[in-house]
Amino acid sequence: MDTKLNDKSWQKEFLEMKFHSHADVKLLTQGVKGLIGAWRLGVLKQEYNRLKKTQEKIK
């Protein structure tokens, strides 16, 4: 299985999609530091997926 652990393309795109709290910006740019951060990043990824799907429907 080939995964790109340093691929942050979705994080950069998500930062431009909407306003984020300071804590979320830090998490998206600096990465996870613990279990709670990993959980929050997963939540943000799901939100990104929903927004991306909505944008694609509009186009």
C-alpha positions, 0 to 999 in steps of 0.5 A: 500500500502506497500512501503519502503521509506528507500530502497536504493538498486537501488541507491547503485547499480546505483552508481556502474554502471557508473561515477556520478557527485558529486551532483548526488552522494550526492543526491543518498546517502543523499536523496532529500532535495527539489523539484529540488532534487526530479525531478533529482532523478526521472531522475536518476531512469529512467536512472538506469532503462534503464541501467539495461534493457540494461544489462539484454539484454546483459546477 
